[in-house]
């Protein structure tokens, strides 16, 4: 084995090779190495296997790091989060529409200040990495400066991130409004500067149907046609009052989702947060279009919006990733988000295995973002973004794990009880960043 900036990491290793489904035990999709080695060269994974089979093949100058009593998993993927809402996380007492008026819009007005935007972006990205999240689909604000600051901070950390400028031309404060034409021109300039620059990607980002006119949504569709490998990132059917409002604003549309369909916004790489109040026709449309749902259980519970039916979404063939939705979500941790996803699924009379949870936060998220050729698991050829989880992150977790006798039970306890304290290290392209 020829050495080219070769690094090897020895630990227990767990990742998914495909969707494990909802049944237990899963069929052929879970790869667990109790004593494994991950080999990285030039930022990419080159080998994965048992320590017995790989240690003897390593070049003499290959650096070896060992993590006893810990677990390597792929970097976590957050499919919906708002970086400008970092400072308003855990804001009290409103449902969606009142929450936007009371907290969100006043906070986002500040992001015309590029220095403030960069300071928040730096903190936000460091917080993601501290929680083991290595890729995220991120809302900016209506200000181009907010996106410039975010991408600059992400580029400095060599992160694979997706973000975009909010498009919002009505039903919001006047100093947060753009126009159909200005939102098109500003988004176009940002796409041409940042999209596919290093590991960065751009998302066309109308906030949601109530704050965009039909003319603006048409301009969003134009951007997607002109730049067909960009993303579409928005919200849909989060709250019953919001759904009723959209019915008034777009009376010729069959449903809230149909508003986006009529404007050419549903396609592969379209990610719609929440999807709580969709009917079967909507779910079929999501599946057939290749669009993905971002399941945001912590936010849905916090704002009181409803329960996402993961089993129904998967039955219809929808792509689904997991999202924290900070600041309506109350934690940057996708481990904690899984815990809320599990509880949500229980309330709907179903189960959510830890393998399915890990899938949603890794390979499933990558598939939702059409990035599973690059990230999402630890197969050779993928970018070497991964996380080391500490089985002794808290005294309670350490004590509980003494009574777990399978990786299934250990993973479940870790995902129910774990948080940022359970993240021992985060690696980006094979380099430790946390």
TORBA-153476 format. One record per residue (C-alpha): residue number from 1; residue in one letter; x, y, z. Coordinates in Angstrom, 1 decimal. Layout:
! TORBA-153476
+-----+--------+--------+--------+--------+
| num | residu |   east |  north |     up |
+-----+--------+--------+--------+--------+
| NUM |      a |      X |      Y |      Z |
...
+-----+--------+--------+--------+--------+
//
This chain:
! TORBA-153476
+-----+--------+--------+--------+--------+
| num | residu |   east |  north |     up |
+-----+--------+--------+--------+--------+
|   1 |      x |    0.0 |    0.0 |    0.0 |
|   2 |      x |    1.6 |    3.2 |   -1.2 |
|   3 |      x |    1.5 |    6.1 |    1.4 |
|   4 |      x |    0.2 |    9.4 |    0.2 |
|   5 |      x |   -0.6 |   11.4 |    3.4 |
|   6 |      x |   -2.0 |    8.2 |    4.7 |
|   7 |      x |   -3.8 |    8.1 |    8.0 |
|   8 |      x |   -5.5 |    5.2 |    9.7 |
|   9 |      x |   -8.1 |    5.2 |   12.5 |
|  10 |      x |   -8.7 |    2.2 |   14.7 |
|  11 |      x |  -12.0 |    1.9 |   16.6 |
|  12 |      x |  -15.3 |    0.2 |   16.5 |
|  13 |      x |  -16.9 |    1.4 |   13.3 |
|  14 |      x |  -20.6 |    1.5 |   12.2 |
|  15 |      x |  -22.2 |    2.7 |    9.0 |
|  16 |      x |  -25.1 |    1.9 |    6.7 |
|  17 |      x |  -24.7 |    0.6 |    3.2 |
|  18 |      x |  -28.4 |    1.2 |    2.4 |
|  19 |      x |  -31.8 |    1.9 |    3.9 |
|  20 |      x |  -32.2 |   -0.6 |    6.8 |
|  21 |      x |  -36.0 |   -0.3 |    6.7 |
|  22 |      x |  -38.2 |   -0.4 |    9.7 |
|  23 |      x |  -38.0 |   -4.2 |   10.4 |
|  24 |      x |  -35.5 |   -5.7 |   12.9 |
|  25 |      x |  -33.1 |   -7.2 |   12.3 |
|  26 |      x |  -32.2 |   -5.2 |    9.2 |
|  27 |      x |  -31.3 |   -7.0 |    6.0 |
|  28 |      x |  -27.7 |   -6.7 |    4.9 |
|  29 |      x |  -27.5 |   -2.9 |    5.3 |
|  30 |      x |  -25.6 |   -2.5 |    8.6 |
|  31 |      x |  -21.8 |   -2.8 |    8.6 |
|  32 |      x |  -20.4 |   -3.0 |   12.1 |
|  33 |      x |  -16.7 |   -3.7 |   12.8 |
|  34 |      x |  -16.1 |   -4.3 |   16.5 |
|  35 |      x |  -12.4 |   -3.7 |   16.0 |
|  36 |      x |  -12.1 |   -1.9 |   12.7 |
|  37 |      x |   -9.7 |    0.3 |   10.8 |
|  38 |      x |  -10.6 |    3.3 |    8.5 |
|  39 |      x |   -7.8 |    4.3 |    6.1 |
|  40 |      x |   -7.8 |    7.8 |    4.6 |
|  41 |      x |   -5.5 |    9.3 |    1.9 |
|  42 |      x |   -5.8 |   12.9 |    0.6 |
|  43 |      x |   -9.1 |   13.5 |    2.3 |
|  44 |      x |  -10.9 |   10.4 |    1.0 |
|  45 |      x |  -11.5 |    7.0 |    2.4 |
|  46 |      x |   -9.4 |    4.3 |    0.7 |
|  47 |      x |  -10.1 |    1.2 |    2.9 |
|  48 |      x |  -12.3 |    0.0 |    5.7 |
|  49 |      x |  -12.1 |   -3.4 |    7.3 |
|  50 |      x |  -11.2 |   -5.4 |   10.4 |
|  51 |      x |   -8.0 |   -4.5 |   12.3 |
|  52 |      x |   -6.8 |   -8.0 |   11.8 |
|  53 |      x |   -7.0 |   -7.7 |    8.0 |
|  54 |      x |   -5.7 |   -4.1 |    7.5 |
|  55 |      x |   -3.1 |   -3.3 |   10.2 |
|  56 |      x |   -0.5 |   -5.5 |    8.7 |
|  57 |      x |   -0.9 |   -3.8 |    5.3 |
|  58 |      x |   -0.4 |   -0.2 |    6.5 |
|  59 |      x |    2.7 |    1.6 |    5.2 |
|  60 |      x |    5.4 |    2.2 |    7.8 |
|  61 |      x |    4.8 |    6.0 |    7.7 |
|  62 |      x |    1.0 |    5.8 |    7.9 |
|  63 |      x |   -0.1 |    7.6 |   11.0 |
|  64 |      x |   -2.4 |    5.5 |   13.2 |
|  65 |      x |   -4.9 |    6.9 |   15.7 |
|  66 |      x |   -6.7 |    4.6 |   18.1 |
|  67 |      x |  -10.0 |    5.2 |   19.9 |
|  68 |      x |  -10.6 |    2.5 |   22.5 |
|  69 |      x |  -14.2 |    2.2 |   23.8 |
|  70 |      x |  -15.4 |    4.6 |   21.2 |
|  71 |      x |  -17.3 |    4.4 |   17.9 |
|  72 |      x |  -16.6 |    5.9 |   14.5 |
|  73 |      x |  -19.7 |    6.8 |   12.4 |
|  74 |      x |  -20.1 |    8.9 |    9.3 |
|  75 |      x |  -20.4 |   12.7 |    9.7 |
|  76 |      x |  -23.9 |   13.7 |   10.5 |
|  77 |      x |  -26.1 |   15.5 |    7.9 |
|  78 |      x |  -28.6 |   18.1 |    8.9 |
|  79 |      x |  -31.1 |   18.7 |    6.0 |
|  80 |      x |  -32.8 |   21.8 |    7.4 |
|  81 |      x |  -31.4 |   24.5 |    9.7 |
|  82 |      x |  -31.3 |   28.4 |   10.0 |
|  83 |      x |  -28.0 |   29.8 |   10.9 |
|  84 |      x |  -29.3 |   33.3 |   11.5 |
|  85 |      x |  -31.6 |   31.9 |   14.2 |
|  86 |      x |  -28.7 |   30.7 |   16.4 |
|  87 |      x |  -29.2 |   33.6 |   18.9 |
|  88 |      x |  -33.0 |   33.1 |   19.2 |
|  89 |      x |  -33.0 |   29.3 |   19.9 |
|  90 |      x |  -35.3 |   28.4 |   22.8 |
|  91 |      x |  -37.5 |   31.5 |   22.4 |
|  92 |      x |  -40.7 |   31.1 |   24.4 |
|  93 |      x |  -44.3 |   30.5 |   23.7 |
|  94 |      x |  -45.5 |   31.0 |   20.1 |
|  95 |      x |  -46.7 |   28.9 |   17.2 |
|  96 |      x |  -45.3 |   29.3 |   13.7 |
|  97 |      x |  -46.8 |   32.5 |   12.4 |
|  98 |      x |  -46.6 |   34.4 |   15.7 |
|  99 |      x |  -43.1 |   33.0 |   16.2 |
| 100 |      x |  -41.9 |   34.5 |   12.9 |
| 101 |      x |  -43.3 |   37.9 |   13.8 |
| 102 |      x |  -42.2 |   37.9 |   17.4 |
| 103 |      x |  -38.7 |   36.4 |   17.1 |
| 104 |      x |  -37.5 |   35.5 |   13.6 |
| 105 |      x |  -38.0 |   38.7 |   11.6 |
| 106 |      x |  -36.5 |   41.0 |   14.3 |
| 107 |      x |  -33.5 |   38.7 |   14.6 |
| 108 |      x |  -32.9 |   38.4 |   10.9 |
| 109 |      x |  -33.0 |   42.2 |   10.3 |
| 110 |      x |  -29.5 |   42.3 |   11.9 |
| 111 |      x |  -27.9 |   40.3 |    9.1 |
| 112 |      x |  -27.4 |   43.2 |    6.7 |
| 113 |      x |  -24.3 |   43.7 |    8.9 |
| 114 |      x |  -21.6 |   41.5 |    7.4 |
| 115 |      x |  -19.4 |   41.5 |   10.5 |
| 116 |      x |  -22.3 |   40.3 |   12.7 |
| 117 |      x |  -23.2 |   37.7 |   10.1 |
| 118 |      x |  -19.7 |   36.3 |   10.0 |
| 119 |      x |  -19.4 |   36.2 |   13.8 |
| 120 |      x |  -22.7 |   34.2 |   14.0 |
| 121 |      x |  -21.6 |   32.0 |   11.1 |
| 122 |      x |  -18.4 |   31.1 |   12.8 |
| 123 |      x |  -20.1 |   30.2 |   16.0 |
| 124 |      x |  -22.8 |   28.3 |   14.2 |
| 125 |      x |  -20.4 |   26.2 |   12.2 |
| 126 |      x |  -18.3 |   25.5 |   15.3 |
| 127 |      x |  -21.4 |   24.4 |   17.1 |
| 128 |      x |  -22.4 |   22.0 |   14.3 |
| 129 |      x |  -18.9 |   20.5 |   14.3 |
| 130 |      x |  -19.0 |   20.2 |   18.1 |
| 131 |      x |  -22.2 |   18.1 |   17.7 |
| 132 |      x |  -20.8 |   15.9 |   14.9 |
| 133 |      x |  -22.6 |   17.6 |   12.0 |
| 134 |      x |  -20.4 |   17.9 |    9.0 |
| 135 |      x |  -22.9 |   18.8 |    6.3 |
| 136 |      x |  -26.0 |   20.9 |    6.5 |
| 137 |      x |  -28.6 |   22.6 |    4.2 |
| 138 |      x |  -28.8 |   26.1 |    5.6 |
| 139 |      x |  -31.1 |   29.1 |    5.4 |
| 140 |      x |  -29.5 |   32.5 |    5.3 |
| 141 |      x |  -31.5 |   35.7 |    5.4 |
| 142 |      x |  -32.8 |   38.0 |    2.6 |
| 143 |      x |  -29.4 |   39.8 |    2.8 |
| 144 |      x |  -26.8 |   38.6 |    0.3 |
| 145 |      x |  -24.2 |   39.6 |    3.0 |
| 146 |      x |  -25.6 |   36.8 |    5.2 |
| 147 |      x |  -24.8 |   34.2 |    2.6 |
| 148 |      x |  -21.4 |   35.7 |    1.7 |
| 149 |      x |  -20.5 |   35.5 |    5.4 |
| 150 |      x |  -21.7 |   31.9 |    5.8 |
| 151 |      x |  -19.9 |   30.6 |    2.7 |
| 152 |      x |  -16.7 |   32.3 |    3.6 |
| 153 |      x |  -16.7 |   30.7 |    7.1 |
| 154 |      x |  -17.6 |   27.3 |    5.6 |
| 155 |      x |  -14.9 |   27.6 |    3.0 |
| 156 |      x |  -12.3 |   28.3 |    5.6 |
| 157 |      x |  -13.2 |   25.1 |    7.3 |
| 158 |      x |  -13.3 |   23.0 |    4.1 |
| 159 |      x |  -16.9 |   22.0 |    4.8 |
| 160 |      x |  -19.4 |   20.5 |    2.5 |
| 161 |      x |  -22.3 |   23.0 |    3.0 |
| 162 |      x |  -25.4 |   24.1 |    1.1 |
| 163 |      x |  -26.9 |   27.5 |    1.7 |
| 164 |      x |  -28.9 |   30.3 |    0.0 |
| 165 |      x |  -30.3 |   33.8 |    0.3 |
| 166 |      x |  -33.9 |   34.0 |    1.4 |
| 167 |      x |  -36.4 |   35.2 |   -1.3 |
| 168 |      x |  -39.2 |   37.1 |    0.4 |
| 169 |      x |  -41.3 |   39.8 |   -1.3 |
| 170 |      x |  -44.5 |   40.1 |    0.8 |
| 171 |      x |  -46.1 |   39.4 |    4.1 |
| 172 |      x |  -43.0 |   40.4 |    6.1 |
| 173 |      x |  -41.4 |   43.6 |    7.4 |
| 174 |      x |  -40.6 |   46.1 |    4.7 |
| 175 |      x |  -36.9 |   46.1 |    5.6 |
| 176 |      x |  -36.7 |   42.3 |    5.0 |
| 177 |      x |  -38.4 |   42.4 |    1.6 |
| 178 |      x |  -36.8 |   42.0 |   -1.7 |
| 179 |      x |  -38.6 |   41.9 |   -5.1 |
| 180 |      x |  -39.0 |   39.2 |   -7.7 |
| 181 |      x |  -36.3 |   40.8 |   -9.9 |
| 182 |      x |  -33.8 |   41.7 |   -7.1 |
| 183 |      x |  -34.1 |   38.3 |   -5.5 |
| 184 |      x |  -33.4 |   36.7 |   -8.9 |
| 185 |      x |  -30.4 |   39.0 |   -9.6 |
| 186 |      x |  -28.9 |   38.6 |   -6.1 |
| 187 |      x |  -29.4 |   34.9 |   -6.0 |
| 188 |      x |  -27.9 |   34.6 |   -9.5 |
| 189 |      x |  -24.8 |   36.5 |   -8.5 |
| 190 |      x |  -24.3 |   34.3 |   -5.4 |
| 191 |      x |  -24.7 |   31.1 |   -7.4 |
| 192 |      x |  -22.1 |   32.2 |   -9.9 |
| 193 |      x |  -19.7 |   33.1 |   -7.1 |
| 194 |      x |  -20.2 |   30.2 |   -4.7 |
| 195 |      x |  -21.9 |   27.2 |   -6.2 |
| 196 |      x |  -19.5 |   24.3 |   -6.6 |
| 197 |      x |  -16.7 |   26.4 |   -5.2 |
| 198 |      x |  -14.7 |   23.8 |   -3.3 |
| 199 |      x |  -17.2 |   21.8 |   -1.4 |
| 200 |      x |  -19.9 |   24.5 |   -1.3 |
| 201 |      x |  -23.3 |   24.3 |   -3.1 |
| 202 |      x |  -26.1 |   26.8 |   -3.5 |
| 203 |      x |  -29.8 |   26.5 |   -2.7 |
| 204 |      x |  -32.5 |   28.7 |   -4.2 |
| 205 |      x |  -34.4 |   29.7 |   -1.1 |
| 206 |      x |  -37.9 |   31.1 |   -1.1 |
| 207 |      x |  -38.8 |   31.2 |    2.6 |
| 208 |      x |  -42.3 |   29.7 |    2.1 |
| 209 |      x |  -45.3 |   30.3 |   -0.1 |
| 210 |      x |  -46.9 |   33.0 |    2.1 |
| 211 |      x |  -43.9 |   35.3 |    1.8 |
| 212 |      x |  -43.3 |   34.9 |   -1.9 |
| 213 |      x |  -45.6 |   36.2 |   -4.7 |
| 214 |      x |  -46.4 |   34.0 |   -7.7 |
| 215 |      x |  -44.0 |   36.2 |   -9.6 |
| 216 |      x |  -41.2 |   35.5 |   -7.2 |
| 217 |      x |  -41.8 |   31.8 |   -7.2 |
| 218 |      x |  -41.7 |   31.9 |  -11.0 |
| 219 |      x |  -38.2 |   33.6 |  -10.7 |
| 220 |      x |  -37.1 |   30.9 |   -8.3 |
| 221 |      x |  -38.1 |   28.3 |  -10.9 |
| 222 |      x |  -36.2 |   30.2 |  -13.6 |
| 223 |      x |  -33.1 |   30.0 |  -11.5 |
| 224 |      x |  -33.5 |   26.2 |  -11.1 |
| 225 |      x |  -33.8 |   25.9 |  -14.9 |
| 226 |      x |  -30.8 |   28.1 |  -15.5 |
| 227 |      x |  -28.7 |   26.4 |  -12.9 |
| 228 |      x |  -30.1 |   22.8 |  -12.9 |
| 229 |      x |  -27.6 |   21.4 |  -10.4 |
| 230 |      x |  -28.6 |   23.9 |   -7.6 |
| 231 |      x |  -31.0 |   23.1 |   -4.8 |
| 232 |      x |  -34.4 |   24.3 |   -3.8 |
| 233 |      x |  -34.8 |   24.8 |   -0.1 |
| 234 |      x |  -38.1 |   25.9 |    1.5 |
| 235 |      x |  -40.9 |   25.0 |    3.9 |
| 236 |      x |  -44.2 |   23.3 |    3.3 |
| 237 |      x |  -47.3 |   22.4 |    5.3 |
| 238 |      x |  -45.8 |   22.9 |    8.7 |
| 239 |      x |  -48.7 |   24.4 |   10.6 |
| 240 |      x |  -52.5 |   24.2 |   10.1 |
| 241 |      x |  -52.9 |   28.0 |   10.2 |
| 242 |      x |  -50.2 |   28.3 |    7.7 |
| 243 |      x |  -51.8 |   25.8 |    5.4 |
| 244 |      x |  -55.1 |   27.7 |    5.6 |
| 245 |      x |  -53.4 |   30.9 |    4.8 |
| 246 |      x |  -51.7 |   29.4 |    1.7 |
| 247 |      x |  -55.2 |   28.3 |    0.6 |
| 248 |      x |  -56.4 |   31.9 |    0.7 |
| 249 |      x |  -53.3 |   33.2 |   -1.0 |
| 250 |      x |  -53.2 |   30.7 |   -3.8 |
| 251 |      x |  -56.9 |   29.7 |   -4.4 |
| 252 |      x |  -56.2 |   28.0 |   -7.8 |
| 253 |      x |  -53.7 |   25.5 |   -6.3 |
| 254 |      x |  -54.9 |   22.1 |   -5.2 |
| 255 |      x |  -52.8 |   22.1 |   -2.1 |
| 256 |      x |  -49.9 |   23.9 |   -0.5 |
| 257 |      x |  -47.4 |   21.6 |   -2.2 |
| 258 |      x |  -49.2 |   22.2 |   -5.5 |
| 259 |      x |  -48.2 |   25.8 |   -5.3 |
| 260 |      x |  -44.5 |   24.8 |   -5.6 |
| 261 |      x |  -45.4 |   22.2 |   -8.3 |
| 262 |      x |  -47.2 |   24.8 |  -10.4 |
| 263 |      x |  -44.1 |   27.0 |  -10.3 |
| 264 |      x |  -41.7 |   24.3 |  -11.3 |
| 265 |      x |  -40.0 |   24.0 |   -7.9 |
| 266 |      x |  -40.4 |   20.2 |   -7.3 |
| 267 |      x |  -37.5 |   18.2 |   -8.7 |
| 268 |      x |  -34.4 |   16.3 |   -7.5 |
| 269 |      x |  -32.5 |   18.4 |   -5.0 |
| 270 |      x |  -35.6 |   20.1 |   -3.8 |
| 271 |      x |  -35.8 |   19.8 |    0.0 |
| 272 |      x |  -38.9 |   20.8 |    1.7 |
| 273 |      x |  -38.9 |   21.1 |    5.5 |
| 274 |      x |  -41.7 |   19.6 |    7.7 |
| 275 |      x |  -44.3 |   18.1 |    5.2 |
| 276 |      x |  -46.6 |   17.5 |    8.2 |
| 277 |      x |  -49.9 |   18.2 |    6.6 |
| 278 |      x |  -49.7 |   16.5 |    3.2 |
| 279 |      x |  -52.4 |   14.3 |    1.7 |
| 280 |      x |  -51.7 |   11.1 |   -0.3 |
| 281 |      x |  -51.6 |   13.0 |   -3.6 |
| 282 |      x |  -49.0 |   15.3 |   -2.2 |
| 283 |      x |  -46.9 |   12.4 |   -1.0 |
| 284 |      x |  -47.1 |   10.7 |   -4.3 |
| 285 |      x |  -46.0 |   14.0 |   -6.0 |
| 286 |      x |  -43.0 |   14.3 |   -3.6 |
| 287 |      x |  -41.9 |   10.8 |   -4.4 |
| 288 |      x |  -42.4 |   11.0 |   -8.2 |
| 289 |      x |  -40.6 |   14.4 |   -8.4 |
| 290 |      x |  -37.6 |   13.2 |   -6.5 |
| 291 |      x |  -38.0 |   16.0 |   -3.9 |
| 292 |      x |  -37.1 |   15.3 |   -0.3 |
| 293 |      x |  -38.7 |   16.0 |    3.1 |
| 294 |      x |  -36.7 |   17.3 |    6.0 |
| 295 |      x |  -38.1 |   15.6 |    9.1 |
| 296 |      x |  -37.7 |   18.1 |   12.0 |
| 297 |      x |  -39.2 |   16.5 |   15.1 |
| 298 |      x |  -37.7 |   18.8 |   17.7 |
| 299 |      x |  -39.0 |   21.9 |   16.0 |
| 300 |      x |  -42.4 |   20.4 |   15.2 |
| 301 |      x |  -42.9 |   19.5 |   18.9 |
| 302 |      x |  -41.5 |   22.8 |   20.2 |
| 303 |      x |  -43.8 |   25.0 |   18.0 |
| 304 |      x |  -46.7 |   22.6 |   18.3 |
| 305 |      x |  -47.1 |   22.0 |   14.6 |
| 306 |      x |  -47.8 |   18.3 |   14.4 |
| 307 |      x |  -46.3 |   14.9 |   13.9 |
| 308 |      x |  -44.5 |   13.8 |   10.8 |
| 309 |      x |  -45.5 |   10.3 |    9.7 |
| 310 |      x |  -42.2 |    8.8 |    8.7 |
| 311 |      x |  -43.6 |    5.4 |    7.9 |
| 312 |      x |  -46.2 |    6.8 |    5.6 |
| 313 |      x |  -43.6 |    9.0 |    3.8 |
| 314 |      x |  -41.3 |    6.0 |    3.3 |
| 315 |      x |  -44.3 |    3.8 |    2.2 |
| 316 |      x |  -45.0 |    6.4 |   -0.6 |
| 317 |      x |  -41.3 |    6.3 |   -1.6 |
| 318 |      x |  -40.4 |    9.8 |   -0.4 |
| 319 |      x |  -36.7 |   10.7 |    0.3 |
| 320 |      x |  -36.4 |   11.8 |    3.9 |
| 321 |      x |  -33.5 |   13.4 |    5.9 |
| 322 |      x |  -33.4 |   14.6 |    9.5 |
| 323 |      x |  -33.3 |   18.3 |   10.3 |
| 324 |      x |  -32.7 |   20.1 |   13.6 |
| 325 |      x |  -34.4 |   23.3 |   12.3 |
| 326 |      x |  -32.5 |   25.5 |   14.8 |
| 327 |      x |  -33.8 |   28.0 |   16.0 |
| 328 |      x |  -37.3 |   26.5 |   16.3 |
| 329 |      x |  -35.5 |   23.2 |   17.0 |
| 330 |      x |  -34.0 |   23.2 |   20.4 |
| 331 |      x |  -30.7 |   21.5 |   19.9 |
| 332 |      x |  -27.9 |   21.4 |   17.3 |
| 333 |      x |  -27.5 |   17.7 |   18.1 |
| 334 |      x |  -28.8 |   15.2 |   15.6 |
| 335 |      x |  -28.6 |   12.6 |   18.4 |
| 336 |      x |  -31.1 |   14.6 |   20.4 |
| 337 |      x |  -33.1 |   15.1 |   17.2 |
| 338 |      x |  -33.3 |   11.3 |   16.8 |
| 339 |      x |  -34.6 |   11.0 |   20.3 |
| 340 |      x |  -37.5 |   13.3 |   19.4 |
| 341 |      x |  -38.0 |   11.5 |   16.1 |
| 342 |      x |  -38.3 |    8.2 |   18.1 |
| 343 |      x |  -40.9 |    9.7 |   20.4 |
| 344 |      x |  -42.8 |   11.2 |   17.5 |
| 345 |      x |  -42.9 |    7.9 |   15.7 |
| 346 |      x |  -44.1 |    6.2 |   19.0 |
| 347 |      x |  -47.0 |    8.6 |   19.2 |
| 348 |      x |  -48.1 |    7.6 |   15.8 |
| 349 |      x |  -48.1 |    3.9 |   16.8 |
| 350 |      x |  -44.9 |    2.9 |   15.0 |
| 351 |      x |  -41.2 |    2.2 |   15.9 |
| 352 |      x |  -38.0 |    3.8 |   14.8 |
| 353 |      x |  -34.9 |    1.6 |   15.2 |
| 354 |      x |  -31.5 |    3.2 |   16.0 |
| 355 |      x |  -30.3 |    1.9 |   12.6 |
| 356 |      x |  -33.1 |    3.8 |   10.8 |
| 357 |      x |  -32.2 |    6.8 |   12.9 |
| 358 |      x |  -28.5 |    6.6 |   12.0 |
| 359 |      x |  -29.6 |    6.1 |    8.3 |
| 360 |      x |  -31.7 |    9.3 |    8.4 |
| 361 |      x |  -28.9 |   11.3 |    9.9 |
| 362 |      x |  -26.2 |   10.0 |    7.5 |
| 363 |      x |  -26.8 |    8.0 |    4.3 |
| 364 |      x |  -30.5 |    8.9 |    4.1 |
| 365 |      x |  -29.6 |   12.6 |    4.5 |
| 366 |      x |  -27.0 |   12.2 |    1.8 |
| 367 |      x |  -29.6 |   10.6 |   -0.5 |
| 368 |      x |  -32.1 |   13.4 |    0.2 |
| 369 |      x |  -29.4 |   15.8 |   -0.9 |
| 370 |      x |  -28.2 |   13.7 |   -3.8 |
| 371 |      x |  -24.8 |   13.6 |   -2.3 |
| 372 |      x |  -24.6 |    9.9 |   -1.5 |
| 373 |      x |  -21.8 |    9.5 |   -4.1 |
| 374 |      x |  -19.7 |   11.7 |   -1.9 |
| 375 |      x |  -20.8 |   11.5 |    1.8 |
| 376 |      x |  -23.2 |    9.5 |    4.0 |
| 377 |      x |  -21.2 |    6.4 |    4.8 |
| 378 |      x |  -17.6 |    5.2 |    5.0 |
| 379 |      x |  -17.2 |    3.2 |    1.8 |
| 380 |      x |  -13.9 |    3.7 |   -0.1 |
| 381 |      x |  -14.0 |    6.7 |   -2.4 |
| 382 |      x |  -16.2 |    8.8 |   -0.1 |
| 383 |      x |  -15.0 |   12.1 |    1.4 |
| 384 |      x |  -13.5 |   11.4 |    4.9 |
| 385 |      x |  -16.0 |   13.3 |    7.1 |
| 386 |      x |  -16.6 |   11.2 |   10.2 |
| 387 |      x |  -17.3 |   11.4 |   13.9 |
| 388 |      x |  -15.9 |    9.6 |   16.9 |
| 389 |      x |  -18.6 |    9.0 |   19.5 |
| 390 |      x |  -17.6 |    8.5 |   23.2 |
| 391 |      x |  -19.4 |    5.7 |   25.0 |
| 392 |      x |  -18.5 |    7.5 |   28.3 |
| 393 |      x |  -19.7 |   11.0 |   27.3 |
| 394 |      x |  -21.7 |   11.3 |   30.5 |
| 395 |      x |  -21.8 |    9.3 |   33.7 |
| 396 |      x |  -25.4 |    8.2 |   33.0 |
| 397 |      x |  -24.6 |    7.1 |   29.5 |
| 398 |      x |  -21.5 |    5.1 |   30.7 |
| 399 |      x |  -23.6 |    3.4 |   33.4 |
| 400 |      x |  -26.4 |    2.6 |   31.0 |
| 401 |      x |  -24.0 |    1.1 |   28.4 |
| 402 |      x |  -22.7 |   -1.4 |   30.9 |
| 403 |      x |  -26.1 |   -3.1 |   30.6 |
| 404 |      x |  -26.2 |   -3.1 |   26.8 |
| 405 |      x |  -24.9 |   -6.3 |   25.1 |
| 406 |      x |  -25.3 |   -5.6 |   21.4 |
| 407 |      x |  -24.4 |   -2.7 |   19.1 |
| 408 |      x |  -28.1 |   -2.2 |   18.4 |
| 409 |      x |  -28.8 |   -1.5 |   22.1 |
| 410 |      x |  -25.6 |    0.6 |   22.5 |
| 411 |      x |  -26.5 |    2.7 |   19.6 |
| 412 |      x |  -30.1 |    3.2 |   20.8 |
| 413 |      x |  -28.9 |    4.3 |   24.3 |
| 414 |      x |  -26.3 |    6.6 |   22.7 |
| 415 |      x |  -28.9 |    8.2 |   20.4 |
| 416 |      x |  -31.4 |    8.6 |   23.2 |
| 417 |      x |  -29.1 |    9.8 |   25.9 |
| 418 |      x |  -26.2 |   11.4 |   23.9 |
| 419 |      x |  -25.6 |   15.0 |   22.9 |
| 420 |      x |  -22.5 |   17.1 |   22.2 |
| 421 |      x |  -20.8 |   15.6 |   25.2 |
| 422 |      x |  -20.8 |   12.2 |   23.3 |
| 423 |      x |  -18.9 |   13.6 |   20.4 |
| 424 |      x |  -15.2 |   12.9 |   21.1 |
| 425 |      x |  -13.9 |   14.2 |   17.8 |
| 426 |      x |  -15.1 |   15.4 |   14.4 |
| 427 |      x |  -13.0 |   14.9 |   11.2 |
| 428 |      x |  -13.3 |   16.8 |    8.0 |
| 429 |      x |  -11.5 |   15.3 |    5.0 |
| 430 |      x |   -9.6 |   13.2 |    7.5 |
| 431 |      x |   -8.4 |   16.1 |    9.5 |
| 432 |      x |   -9.5 |   16.6 |   13.1 |
| 433 |      x |  -11.4 |   19.9 |   13.5 |
| 434 |      x |  -13.0 |   19.4 |   16.9 |
+-----+--------+--------+--------+--------+
//
